[in-house]
């Protein structure tokens, strides 16, 4: 009797193991296993975020085929409201989603979402907008996928530095040996905005380039707001503005809009640089109005999110599909985009 009981227990454990292994790797008689991923965005009309979503949908289809599963991706737009995003997360949790991906509105509000996800036993993947480190450490089921804002600032500053070294007179139009610039910043308190603002200029000053900030202001990542700020600066400083640092491409494009509306010719435009390498920004580079940008890897973030989400939903070790730092962070590198390598970043 003892031997028979042992056989029954062993058979049961083997069956359970097989079910777990097959859970996200094949079809059952009833059809493919379904994995449900809820995606909560801070603002879907943000150009970079909309690009991430396009890649999410693409990689979700690829992961479906690779795993022989059905992957339901539900995207919700927070429209810049943390309370609205909290409600969207609550809905995903109450409806039994397997994983939640959050592009958080307010990076200081992550603790509430993490605690709710932990209570429901649902992994939560933050992306692009990094939560406070202490909040992410609250639970081992919380992760972050993104890039180092300091690196993007350094690379952006490097674009201007290279141009200064190659042709100082081309940037230093006043001939005073000082680079006069304005800074268009993302939303206040955003980690990337703070780091890009700091390190873009620091890269120049540490290399021995004298700089003078004529003005700075937040434009909240928005093209229209950036155009309005730039219009005022052009009225105040005119041709004194030799360079424009924008924390993202949309704001860089807004600065270009204001310059063109003011009647500046291509030769009269200041040296304008952005971050993200969005398709409209690459178009502006091709036209010569935007001098350079830094690629924020939208496709890489989307791929990491889909692969990590599916691994967690299927009970797999995340280290098997993505490279984790400190067991929580998936870091993707930025890349410099200039006229020399622009073709490498254009879609075929």
C-alpha contacts under 8 A as a table, 3 or more apart, distances in Angstrom:
res1	aa1	res2	aa2	distance
1	X	4	X	5.11
1	X	5	X	6.22
2	X	5	X	5.20
2	X	6	X	6.24
3	X	6	X	5.06
3	X	7	X	6.26
4	X	7	X	5.04
4	X	8	X	6.25
5	X	8	X	5.10
5	X	9	X	6.18
6	X	9	X	5.16
6	X	10	X	6.05
7	X	10	X	5.08
7	X	11	X	6.02
8	X	11	X	5.15
8	X	12	X	6.13
9	X	12	X	5.13
9	X	13	X	6.25
10	X	13	X	5.16
10	X	14	X	6.16
11	X	14	X	5.10
11	X	15	X	6.12
12	X	15	X	5.12
12	X	16	X	6.19
13	X	16	X	5.08
13	X	17	X	6.15
14	X	17	X	5.07
14	X	18	X	6.16
15	X	18	X	5.10
15	X	19	X	6.16
16	X	19	X	5.10
16	X	20	X	6.22
17	X	20	X	5.13
17	X	21	X	6.15
18	X	21	X	5.06
18	X	22	X	6.01
19	X	22	X	5.12
19	X	23	X	5.75
20	X	23	X	4.99
20	X	24	X	7.92
20	X	314	X	7.79
20	X	315	X	7.69
21	X	24	X	7.10
21	X	25	X	6.96
22	X	25	X	4.99
22	X	26	X	5.71
22	X	27	X	7.83
23	X	26	X	6.94
23	X	33	X	6.54
23	X	314	X	6.50
24	X	33	X	6.16
24	X	67	X	6.46
24	X	68	X	7.54
24	X	69	X	6.31
24	X	314	X	5.42
25	X	67	X	4.96
25	X	68	X	6.11
25	X	69	X	6.98
26	X	32	X	6.54
26	X	33	X	7.34
26	X	67	X	6.47
26	X	68	X	5.14
26	X	69	X	6.53
27	X	30	X	7.69
27	X	31	X	5.37
27	X	32	X	4.21
27	X	33	X	6.34
27	X	68	X	6.51
27	X	69	X	6.97
28	X	31	X	5.14
28	X	32	X	6.02
28	X	33	X	7.32
32	X	68	X	6.53
32	X	69	X	4.89
32	X	70	X	5.91
33	X	68	X	7.99
33	X	69	X	5.12
33	X	70	X	5.97
34	X	69	X	5.98
34	X	70	X	4.55
34	X	71	X	5.70
34	X	72	X	7.13
35	X	69	X	7.36
35	X	70	X	6.25
35	X	71	X	4.88
35	X	72	X	6.15
35	X	97	X	7.84
35	X	98	X	6.37
35	X	310	X	7.32
35	X	313	X	6.90
36	X	71	X	5.99
36	X	72	X	4.74
36	X	73	X	6.22
36	X	74	X	7.76
36	X	97	X	5.12
36	X	98	X	5.35
36	X	99	X	6.82
37	X	71	X	7.51
37	X	72	X	6.14
37	X	73	X	5.07
37	X	74	X	6.37
37	X	97	X	5.97
37	X	98	X	6.00
37	X	99	X	5.03
37	X	100	X	5.69
37	X	101	X	7.27
37	X	309	X	7.44
38	X	73	X	6.08
38	X	74	X	4.96
38	X	75	X	6.19
38	X	76	X	7.73
38	X	89	X	7.87
38	X	92	X	6.07
38	X	97	X	6.53
38	X	99	X	6.46
38	X	100	X	4.72
38	X	101	X	6.10
39	X	73	X	7.19
39	X	74	X	5.94
39	X	75	X	4.65
39	X	76	X	6.08
39	X	100	X	5.92
39	X	101	X	4.68
39	X	102	X	5.90
39	X	103	X	7.84
40	X	75	X	6.07
40	X	76	X	4.93
40	X	77	X	6.20
40	X	78	X	6.75
40	X	85	X	6.53
40	X	88	X	6.87
40	X	89	X	6.94
40	X	100	X	7.60
40	X	101	X	6.21
40	X	102	X	4.81
40	X	103	X	6.02
40	X	104	X	7.46
41	X	44	X	6.09
41	X	49	X	7.87
41	X	75	X	7.36
41	X	76	X	6.08
41	X	77	X	5.01
41	X	78	X	5.58
41	X	79	X	7.80
41	X	85	X	7.58
41	X	102	X	6.21
41	X	103	X	4.77
41	X	104	X	6.63
41	X	105	X	7.59
42	X	77	X	6.36
42	X	78	X	4.90
42	X	79	X	5.95
42	X	80	X	5.25
42	X	81	X	7.28
42	X	82	X	7.84
42	X	85	X	7.38
42	X	103	X	5.54
42	X	104	X	5.55
42	X	105	X	4.63
43	X	46	X	5.80
43	X	49	X	7.44
43	X	77	X	5.76
43	X	78	X	5.77
43	X	79	X	4.65
43	X	80	X	5.54
43	X	105	X	7.94
44	X	47	X	7.86
44	X	49	X	6.10
44	X	50	X	5.65
44	X	77	X	5.57
44	X	78	X	7.74
44	X	79	X	7.06
45	X	49	X	7.28
45	X	50	X	6.20
46	X	49	X	5.30
46	X	50	X	6.04
46	X	221	X	7.90
46	X	222	X	7.88
47	X	50	X	5.27
47	X	51	X	6.36
47	X	250	X	7.29
47	X	278	X	7.14
48	X	51	X	5.09
48	X	52	X	6.40
48	X	276	X	6.82
48	X	278	X	6.43
48	X	298	X	7.19
49	X	52	X	4.95
49	X	53	X	6.30
49	X	298	X	7.90
50	X	53	X	5.05
50	X	54	X	6.35
51	X	54	X	5.13
51	X	55	X	6.43
51	X	278	X	7.83
51	X	298	X	6.48
52	X	55	X	5.17
52	X	56	X	6.11
52	X	298	X	4.93
52	X	299	X	6.38
52	X	301	X	7.24
52	X	302	X	5.81
53	X	56	X	4.85
53	X	57	X	6.29
53	X	302	X	7.37
54	X	57	X	5.34
54	X	58	X	6.39
55	X	58	X	4.92
55	X	59	X	6.06
55	X	298	X	7.28
55	X	299	X	5.59
55	X	302	X	5.72
55	X	303	X	7.44
56	X	59	X	5.29
56	X	60	X	5.91
56	X	299	X	7.83
56	X	302	X	4.91
56	X	303	X	6.79
56	X	305	X	7.82
56	X	306	X	6.82
57	X	60	X	5.11
57	X	61	X	6.46
57	X	73	X	7.47
58	X	61	X	5.44
58	X	62	X	6.57
59	X	62	X	4.88
59	X	63	X	6.01
59	X	302	X	7.25
59	X	303	X	6.01
59	X	306	X	6.73
60	X	63	X	5.09
60	X	64	X	6.16
60	X	71	X	6.58
60	X	73	X	7.63
60	X	306	X	6.30
61	X	64	X	5.11
61	X	65	X	6.60
61	X	71	X	7.56
62	X	65	X	5.33
62	X	66	X	6.21
63	X	66	X	4.93
63	X	67	X	5.94
63	X	68	X	7.92
63	X	69	X	7.92
63	X	71	X	7.94
63	X	306	X	7.58
63	X	307	X	7.51
64	X	67	X	5.46
64	X	68	X	5.44
64	X	69	X	4.95
64	X	70	X	5.69
64	X	71	X	5.97
65	X	68	X	5.00
65	X	69	X	6.92
76	X	88	X	6.85
77	X	85	X	7.54
78	X	81	X	5.49
78	X	82	X	6.93
78	X	84	X	5.60
78	X	85	X	4.79
78	X	88	X	7.79
78	X	105	X	7.45
79	X	84	X	7.86
80	X	105	X	5.90
81	X	84	X	5.26
81	X	85	X	6.29
81	X	105	X	6.50
82	X	85	X	4.97
82	X	86	X	6.09
82	X	104	X	7.57
82	X	105	X	5.37
82	X	106	X	6.33
82	X	109	X	7.87
83	X	86	X	5.05
83	X	87	X	6.40
84	X	87	X	5.17
84	X	88	X	6.37
85	X	88	X	4.95
85	X	89	X	6.24
85	X	104	X	7.78
85	X	105	X	7.48
86	X	89	X	5.11
86	X	90	X	6.17
86	X	113	X	7.04
87	X	90	X	4.95
87	X	91	X	6.22
88	X	91	X	5.08
88	X	92	X	6.35
89	X	92	X	5.09
89	X	93	X	6.24
89	X	100	X	7.57
89	X	113	X	7.38
90	X	93	X	5.16
90	X	94	X	6.08
90	X	116	X	7.93
91	X	94	X	5.11
91	X	95	X	6.07
92	X	95	X	5.24
92	X	96	X	6.46
92	X	97	X	5.56
92	X	100	X	7.40
93	X	96	X	5.27
93	X	97	X	5.86
93	X	117	X	7.23
93	X	120	X	6.87
93	X	122	X	7.49
94	X	97	X	7.80
97	X	100	X	7.13
97	X	122	X	7.56
98	X	122	X	6.05
98	X	123	X	7.46
98	X	313	X	5.66
99	X	122	X	5.64
99	X	123	X	5.21
99	X	124	X	6.05
99	X	125	X	7.70
99	X	309	X	6.06
99	X	312	X	7.57
99	X	313	X	6.43
100	X	122	X	7.20
100	X	123	X	6.44
100	X	124	X	4.84
100	X	125	X	6.17
100	X	309	X	7.98
101	X	124	X	5.76
101	X	125	X	4.54
101	X	126	X	5.66
101	X	127	X	7.18
101	X	305	X	7.57
102	X	124	X	7.15
102	X	125	X	6.02
102	X	126	X	4.59
102	X	127	X	6.21
103	X	126	X	5.75
103	X	127	X	5.20
103	X	128	X	6.27
103	X	129	X	5.91
104	X	107	X	6.01
104	X	109	X	7.97
104	X	110	X	7.30
104	X	126	X	6.99
104	X	127	X	7.71
104	X	129	X	6.12
104	X	130	X	7.99
104	X	131	X	7.79
105	X	129	X	7.89
106	X	109	X	5.47
106	X	110	X	7.51
107	X	110	X	6.01
107	X	129	X	6.62
107	X	130	X	6.27
107	X	131	X	4.57
107	X	132	X	6.40
107	X	190	X	7.44
108	X	111	X	7.59
108	X	131	X	6.30
108	X	132	X	6.08
109	X	112	X	6.22
109	X	113	X	7.49
109	X	131	X	7.80
110	X	113	X	5.34
110	X	114	X	6.12
110	X	131	X	5.98
110	X	132	X	7.53
110	X	135	X	6.37
110	X	136	X	7.61
111	X	114	X	5.05
111	X	115	X	6.04
111	X	135	X	5.24
111	X	136	X	7.52
111	X	138	X	7.64
112	X	115	X	5.34
112	X	116	X	6.34
113	X	116	X	5.21
113	X	117	X	6.12
114	X	117	X	5.09
114	X	118	X	6.03
114	X	124	X	6.96
114	X	135	X	7.74
114	X	136	X	7.61
114	X	138	X	7.47
114	X	139	X	7.22
114	X	142	X	6.76
115	X	118	X	5.09
115	X	119	X	6.17
115	X	138	X	7.92
115	X	139	X	7.96
116	X	119	X	5.14
116	X	120	X	6.34
117	X	120	X	5.12
117	X	121	X	5.91
117	X	122	X	5.09
117	X	123	X	6.48
117	X	124	X	6.55
118	X	121	X	4.82
118	X	122	X	6.21
118	X	123	X	7.29
118	X	139	X	6.96
118	X	141	X	7.13
119	X	122	X	7.89
122	X	141	X	7.52
123	X	141	X	4.85
123	X	142	X	6.01
123	X	312	X	7.15
124	X	141	X	6.42
124	X	142	X	4.99
124	X	143	X	6.46
125	X	142	X	5.92
125	X	143	X	4.81
125	X	144	X	5.67
125	X	145	X	7.15
125	X	305	X	7.34
125	X	309	X	7.61
126	X	129	X	7.17
126	X	130	X	6.97
126	X	131	X	7.48
126	X	142	X	7.58
126	X	143	X	6.04
126	X	144	X	4.68
126	X	145	X	6.26
127	X	130	X	6.58
127	X	144	X	5.47
127	X	145	X	4.60
127	X	146	X	5.55
127	X	301	X	7.61
128	X	145	X	6.49
128	X	146	X	4.78
128	X	147	X	7.15
128	X	301	X	7.95
129	X	146	X	7.44
129	X	190	X	7.56
129	X	191	X	7.41
129	X	192	X	7.82
130	X	144	X	6.77
130	X	146	X	7.37
130	X	191	X	6.96
131	X	135	X	6.74
131	X	136	X	6.53
131	X	144	X	7.93
132	X	135	X	5.41
132	X	136	X	6.57
133	X	136	X	5.27
133	X	137	X	6.37
134	X	137	X	5.17
134	X	138	X	6.76
135	X	138	X	5.39
136	X	139	X	6.72
136	X	142	X	5.99
136	X	143	X	6.91
136	X	144	X	7.97
137	X	140	X	6.89
137	X	142	X	7.60
138	X	142	X	7.91
139	X	142	X	5.78
140	X	143	X	7.79
140	X	328	X	7.58
142	X	328	X	6.96
143	X	328	X	4.69
143	X	329	X	5.95
143	X	330	X	7.89
144	X	328	X	6.24
144	X	329	X	4.94
144	X	330	X	6.18
145	X	301	X	6.35
145	X	304	X	7.22
145	X	305	X	6.99
145	X	329	X	6.04
145	X	330	X	4.69
145	X	331	X	6.19
145	X	332	X	7.83
146	X	301	X	6.36
146	X	329	X	7.90
146	X	330	X	6.41
146	X	331	X	5.39
146	X	332	X	6.05
147	X	296	X	7.52
147	X	331	X	5.19
147	X	332	X	4.99
147	X	333	X	6.07
147	X	334	X	7.06
148	X	151	X	5.49
148	X	152	X	6.87
148	X	192	X	7.69
148	X	331	X	7.18
148	X	332	X	7.72
148	X	333	X	7.38
148	X	334	X	7.97
149	X	152	X	5.20
149	X	153	X	6.44
149	X	191	X	7.05
149	X	192	X	4.59
149	X	193	X	7.61
149	X	195	X	5.35
149	X	196	X	5.85
150	X	153	X	5.16
150	X	154	X	6.24
150	X	192	X	7.45
150	X	195	X	4.92
150	X	196	X	5.83
150	X	198	X	7.92
150	X	199	X	5.93
151	X	154	X	5.05
151	X	155	X	6.16
151	X	196	X	7.92
151	X	199	X	7.84
151	X	333	X	7.97
151	X	334	X	6.95
152	X	155	X	5.17
152	X	156	X	6.07
152	X	196	X	6.21
152	X	200	X	7.88
152	X	275	X	7.20
152	X	294	X	6.43
152	X	334	X	6.13
152	X	335	X	7.97
153	X	156	X	5.09
153	X	157	X	6.07
153	X	195	X	6.51
153	X	196	X	3.96
153	X	197	X	6.70
153	X	198	X	7.15
153	X	199	X	4.69
153	X	200	X	4.21
153	X	201	X	7.91
154	X	157	X	5.13
154	X	158	X	6.00
154	X	196	X	7.52
154	X	199	X	5.27
154	X	200	X	5.12
154	X	202	X	7.76
154	X	203	X	5.70
155	X	158	X	4.78
155	X	159	X	6.43
155	X	200	X	7.27
155	X	294	X	6.74
155	X	335	X	7.49
155	X	336	X	6.10
156	X	159	X	5.30
156	X	160	X	6.89
156	X	200	X	5.70
156	X	273	X	6.96
156	X	274	X	7.23
156	X	275	X	7.28
156	X	292	X	7.78
156	X	293	X	6.59
156	X	294	X	6.24
156	X	336	X	7.33
157	X	160	X	5.30
157	X	161	X	6.09
157	X	199	X	7.21
157	X	200	X	4.10
157	X	201	X	6.01
157	X	202	X	7.66
157	X	203	X	5.43
157	X	204	X	6.16
158	X	161	X	4.83
158	X	162	X	6.00
158	X	200	X	7.57
158	X	203	X	6.58
158	X	204	X	7.34
159	X	162	X	5.34
159	X	163	X	6.40
159	X	273	X	8.00
159	X	292	X	6.66
159	X	293	X	7.99
159	X	336	X	7.55
159	X	338	X	7.56
160	X	163	X	5.13
160	X	164	X	6.11
160	X	204	X	7.82
160	X	271	X	7.89
160	X	273	X	7.93
161	X	164	X	5.02
161	X	165	X	6.18
161	X	203	X	7.77
161	X	204	X	5.95
161	X	209	X	7.97
162	X	165	X	5.19
162	X	166	X	6.07
163	X	166	X	5.08
163	X	167	X	5.99
163	X	168	X	7.26
163	X	171	X	7.64
164	X	167	X	5.36
164	X	168	X	4.51
164	X	169	X	7.83
164	X	170	X	7.49
164	X	171	X	6.31
165	X	168	X	5.82
167	X	170	X	5.31
167	X	171	X	7.17
168	X	171	X	5.63
168	X	172	X	5.84
169	X	172	X	4.89
169	X	173	X	6.02
169	X	175	X	6.83
170	X	173	X	6.43
171	X	179	X	7.24
171	X	242	X	6.01
171	X	243	X	7.43
171	X	270	X	7.82
171	X	271	X	6.96
172	X	175	X	5.32
172	X	176	X	7.04
172	X	177	X	6.47
172	X	178	X	6.69
172	X	179	X	5.97
172	X	180	X	7.97
172	X	242	X	6.69
173	X	242	X	6.88
174	X	177	X	7.93
174	X	240	X	7.34
175	X	178	X	7.69
177	X	210	X	6.97
178	X	209	X	7.22
178	X	210	X	4.88
178	X	211	X	5.21
178	X	212	X	6.67
179	X	209	X	7.54
179	X	210	X	6.24
179	X	211	X	4.60
179	X	212	X	6.04
179	X	242	X	6.48
179	X	243	X	7.30
180	X	211	X	5.91
180	X	212	X	4.75
180	X	213	X	5.95
180	X	214	X	6.40
180	X	240	X	6.73
180	X	241	X	5.71
180	X	242	X	5.39
180	X	243	X	6.53
181	X	211	X	7.44
181	X	212	X	6.31
181	X	213	X	5.18
181	X	214	X	5.79
181	X	215	X	7.40
181	X	241	X	5.50
181	X	242	X	5.70
181	X	243	X	4.64
181	X	244	X	5.63
181	X	245	X	7.34
182	X	213	X	5.84
182	X	214	X	5.54
182	X	215	X	4.92
182	X	216	X	5.56
182	X	241	X	6.90
182	X	243	X	6.62
182	X	244	X	5.14
182	X	245	X	6.39
183	X	197	X	7.41
183	X	213	X	7.71
183	X	215	X	6.49
183	X	216	X	4.53
183	X	217	X	6.66
183	X	244	X	5.99
183	X	245	X	4.89
183	X	246	X	5.97
183	X	247	X	7.96
184	X	216	X	5.95
184	X	217	X	5.64
184	X	218	X	5.85
184	X	219	X	6.28
184	X	226	X	6.78
184	X	244	X	7.48
184	X	245	X	6.18
184	X	246	X	4.62
184	X	247	X	6.23
184	X	251	X	6.74
184	X	252	X	7.84
185	X	188	X	7.88
185	X	193	X	6.01
185	X	197	X	6.90
185	X	216	X	7.26
185	X	217	X	5.95
185	X	218	X	4.40
185	X	219	X	5.87
185	X	220	X	6.82
185	X	221	X	7.23
185	X	246	X	6.27
185	X	247	X	5.33
186	X	190	X	7.07
186	X	192	X	7.99
186	X	193	X	5.03
186	X	218	X	5.58
186	X	219	X	5.80
186	X	220	X	4.38
186	X	221	X	4.76
186	X	247	X	5.88
186	X	248	X	7.41
187	X	190	X	5.83
187	X	193	X	6.84
187	X	218	X	6.08
187	X	219	X	6.79
187	X	220	X	4.13
187	X	221	X	6.60
188	X	193	X	7.44
188	X	194	X	7.93
188	X	218	X	6.95
188	X	220	X	7.58
189	X	193	X	7.37
189	X	194	X	6.85
190	X	193	X	5.29
190	X	194	X	6.31
191	X	194	X	5.33
191	X	195	X	6.26
192	X	195	X	5.19
192	X	196	X	5.83
192	X	247	X	7.95
193	X	196	X	5.32
193	X	197	X	6.00
193	X	247	X	6.00
194	X	197	X	5.33
194	X	198	X	6.27
195	X	198	X	5.14
195	X	199	X	5.94
196	X	199	X	5.41
196	X	200	X	5.73
196	X	247	X	6.15
197	X	200	X	5.84
197	X	201	X	7.01
197	X	247	X	6.83
198	X	201	X	6.07
198	X	202	X	6.18
199	X	202	X	4.75
199	X	203	X	5.88
200	X	203	X	5.55
200	X	204	X	7.15
200	X	245	X	7.78
201	X	204	X	5.30
201	X	205	X	6.39
201	X	211	X	7.95
202	X	205	X	5.08
202	X	206	X	5.84
203	X	206	X	5.43
203	X	207	X	6.38
204	X	207	X	5.16
204	X	208	X	6.55
204	X	209	X	5.32
204	X	210	X	7.67
204	X	211	X	7.83
205	X	208	X	5.07
205	X	209	X	4.98
205	X	210	X	6.13
205	X	211	X	6.99
206	X	209	X	7.35
213	X	216	X	7.48
214	X	237	X	7.91
214	X	241	X	7.56
215	X	233	X	7.52
217	X	229	X	7.41
219	X	222	X	5.77
219	X	223	X	7.76
219	X	225	X	5.06
219	X	226	X	5.13
219	X	229	X	7.44
219	X	251	X	7.05
220	X	225	X	7.40
221	X	226	X	7.84
221	X	247	X	7.38
221	X	248	X	6.36
221	X	250	X	6.40
221	X	251	X	5.85
222	X	225	X	5.42
222	X	226	X	6.21
222	X	250	X	5.98
222	X	251	X	5.71
222	X	254	X	7.76
223	X	226	X	5.15
223	X	227	X	6.21
223	X	250	X	4.76
223	X	251	X	4.63
223	X	252	X	7.43
223	X	253	X	6.28
223	X	254	X	4.36
223	X	255	X	7.82
224	X	227	X	5.14
224	X	228	X	6.40
224	X	251	X	7.77
224	X	254	X	5.93
225	X	228	X	5.15
225	X	229	X	6.33
225	X	251	X	7.66
225	X	254	X	7.38
226	X	229	X	5.11
226	X	230	X	6.05
226	X	251	X	5.03
226	X	252	X	7.47
226	X	254	X	4.94
226	X	255	X	5.90
227	X	230	X	5.10
227	X	231	X	6.06
227	X	251	X	7.41
227	X	253	X	7.94
227	X	254	X	4.20
227	X	255	X	5.02
227	X	256	X	7.54
227	X	257	X	6.12
227	X	258	X	5.00
228	X	231	X	5.18
228	X	232	X	6.59
228	X	254	X	7.93
228	X	258	X	7.21
229	X	232	X	5.38
229	X	233	X	6.42
230	X	233	X	4.99
230	X	234	X	6.07
230	X	254	X	7.71
230	X	255	X	5.47
230	X	258	X	5.99
230	X	259	X	7.63
231	X	234	X	5.19
231	X	235	X	6.35
231	X	255	X	7.89
231	X	258	X	5.35
231	X	259	X	7.32
231	X	262	X	7.63
232	X	235	X	5.14
232	X	236	X	6.28
233	X	236	X	4.96
233	X	237	X	5.69
233	X	238	X	7.12
234	X	237	X	5.28
234	X	238	X	4.43
234	X	239	X	7.49
234	X	241	X	7.74
234	X	259	X	7.69
235	X	238	X	5.76
237	X	240	X	5.44
237	X	241	X	6.49
238	X	241	X	6.51
239	X	242	X	7.23
241	X	244	X	7.46
241	X	270	X	6.35
242	X	270	X	4.87
242	X	271	X	6.16
243	X	270	X	5.07
243	X	271	X	4.44
243	X	272	X	5.73
244	X	252	X	7.64
244	X	255	X	7.80
244	X	270	X	6.69
244	X	271	X	6.10
244	X	272	X	4.64
244	X	273	X	6.38
245	X	252	X	7.49
245	X	272	X	6.27
245	X	273	X	5.50
245	X	274	X	6.54
246	X	249	X	6.86
246	X	251	X	5.79
246	X	252	X	5.20
246	X	272	X	7.62
246	X	273	X	6.17
246	X	274	X	4.94
246	X	275	X	7.20
247	X	251	X	7.14
247	X	252	X	7.85
247	X	274	X	6.03
247	X	275	X	6.01
248	X	251	X	5.72
248	X	252	X	6.49
248	X	274	X	4.91
248	X	275	X	4.27
248	X	276	X	6.04
249	X	252	X	4.85
249	X	253	X	6.07
249	X	273	X	7.71
249	X	274	X	4.50
249	X	275	X	5.13
249	X	276	X	5.90
249	X	277	X	6.85
249	X	278	X	6.86
249	X	281	X	5.97
249	X	293	X	7.30
250	X	253	X	5.10
250	X	254	X	6.25
250	X	274	X	7.86
250	X	281	X	7.58
251	X	254	X	4.84
251	X	255	X	6.29
251	X	274	X	7.49
252	X	255	X	5.10
252	X	256	X	6.42
252	X	272	X	6.54
252	X	273	X	6.35
252	X	274	X	5.36
252	X	290	X	7.55
253	X	256	X	4.98
253	X	257	X	6.18
253	X	281	X	6.96
253	X	284	X	7.74
253	X	290	X	7.65
254	X	257	X	4.95
254	X	258	X	6.35
255	X	258	X	5.22
255	X	259	X	6.31
255	X	272	X	7.87
256	X	259	X	5.07
256	X	260	X	6.17
256	X	269	X	7.84
256	X	272	X	7.75
256	X	289	X	6.89
256	X	290	X	7.61
257	X	260	X	5.29
257	X	261	X	6.04
258	X	261	X	5.03
258	X	262	X	6.10
259	X	262	X	5.08
259	X	263	X	6.59
259	X	264	X	5.59
259	X	269	X	6.75
260	X	263	X	5.10
260	X	264	X	5.28
260	X	265	X	7.06
261	X	264	X	7.48
264	X	267	X	7.86
264	X	268	X	5.55
264	X	269	X	6.21
265	X	268	X	5.09
265	X	269	X	6.44
266	X	269	X	5.48
266	X	288	X	7.60
266	X	289	X	6.62
269	X	272	X	7.91
269	X	289	X	7.28
271	X	290	X	7.50
271	X	291	X	6.21
272	X	289	X	7.56
272	X	290	X	5.50
272	X	291	X	5.67
272	X	292	X	7.26
273	X	290	X	6.15
273	X	291	X	5.74
273	X	292	X	5.01
273	X	293	X	5.50
274	X	277	X	7.82
274	X	290	X	7.87
274	X	292	X	6.60
274	X	293	X	4.62
274	X	294	X	6.72
275	X	293	X	4.90
275	X	294	X	4.56
275	X	295	X	6.37
275	X	296	X	6.95
276	X	293	X	6.67
276	X	294	X	5.52
276	X	295	X	4.65
276	X	296	X	4.46
276	X	297	X	7.61
277	X	281	X	5.90
277	X	282	X	6.14
277	X	293	X	5.80
277	X	294	X	5.86
277	X	295	X	4.59
277	X	296	X	6.58
277	X	337	X	7.37
278	X	281	X	5.20
278	X	282	X	6.31
278	X	295	X	7.85
279	X	282	X	5.09
279	X	283	X	6.26
279	X	346	X	7.86
280	X	283	X	5.01
280	X	284	X	6.33
281	X	284	X	4.97
281	X	285	X	6.24
281	X	290	X	7.14
281	X	293	X	7.81
282	X	285	X	4.92
282	X	286	X	6.21
282	X	342	X	7.49
282	X	346	X	7.40
283	X	286	X	5.06
283	X	287	X	6.38
284	X	287	X	5.02
284	X	288	X	6.21
284	X	289	X	5.53
284	X	290	X	5.34
285	X	288	X	4.88
285	X	289	X	5.91
285	X	290	X	4.61
285	X	291	X	6.00
285	X	292	X	6.71
285	X	338	X	7.98
285	X	339	X	7.25
285	X	342	X	7.94
286	X	289	X	7.86
286	X	339	X	7.73
286	X	342	X	7.89
287	X	290	X	7.67
288	X	291	X	6.42
290	X	293	X	7.83
291	X	338	X	6.91
291	X	339	X	7.55
292	X	336	X	7.78
292	X	337	X	5.77
292	X	338	X	4.88
292	X	339	X	7.27
293	X	336	X	6.40
293	X	337	X	5.25
293	X	338	X	6.83
294	X	334	X	6.46
294	X	335	X	5.52
294	X	336	X	4.62
294	X	337	X	5.52
295	X	334	X	5.45
295	X	335	X	5.01
295	X	336	X	6.25
295	X	337	X	6.62
296	X	333	X	7.75
296	X	334	X	5.42
296	X	335	X	7.29
297	X	300	X	5.16
297	X	301	X	6.23
297	X	332	X	6.96
297	X	333	X	7.34
297	X	334	X	6.57
298	X	301	X	5.23
298	X	302	X	6.19
299	X	302	X	5.11
299	X	303	X	6.07
300	X	303	X	5.18
300	X	304	X	6.12
300	X	332	X	6.94
301	X	304	X	5.21
301	X	305	X	6.14
301	X	332	X	7.20
302	X	305	X	5.11
302	X	306	X	6.25
303	X	306	X	5.29
303	X	307	X	6.10
304	X	307	X	5.24
304	X	308	X	5.83
304	X	322	X	6.68
304	X	330	X	7.62
305	X	308	X	5.25
305	X	309	X	5.82
306	X	309	X	5.16
306	X	310	X	6.09
307	X	310	X	5.32
307	X	311	X	6.15
307	X	321	X	6.47
307	X	322	X	7.48
308	X	311	X	5.12
308	X	312	X	6.19
308	X	318	X	5.99
308	X	321	X	6.59
308	X	322	X	6.68
309	X	312	X	5.26
309	X	313	X	6.07
310	X	313	X	5.02
310	X	314	X	6.02
311	X	314	X	5.18
311	X	315	X	6.25
311	X	316	X	4.91
311	X	317	X	6.68
311	X	318	X	5.94
311	X	321	X	7.21
312	X	315	X	5.15
312	X	316	X	5.69
312	X	317	X	7.01
312	X	318	X	6.46
313	X	316	X	7.63
316	X	320	X	7.60
317	X	320	X	5.65
317	X	321	X	7.77
318	X	321	X	5.65
318	X	322	X	6.25
318	X	324	X	7.95
319	X	322	X	5.44
319	X	323	X	5.98
319	X	324	X	6.30
320	X	323	X	7.90
322	X	330	X	7.16
323	X	330	X	6.24
324	X	327	X	5.25
324	X	328	X	5.96
324	X	329	X	5.32
324	X	330	X	5.18
324	X	331	X	7.78
325	X	328	X	5.99
325	X	329	X	4.92
325	X	330	X	6.37
325	X	331	X	7.61
326	X	329	X	6.47
337	X	340	X	7.84
337	X	341	X	6.18
337	X	342	X	5.90
337	X	345	X	7.66
338	X	341	X	5.65
338	X	342	X	5.67
339	X	342	X	5.13
341	X	344	X	5.54
341	X	345	X	7.40
342	X	345	X	5.58
342	X	346	X	6.76
343	X	346	X	5.29
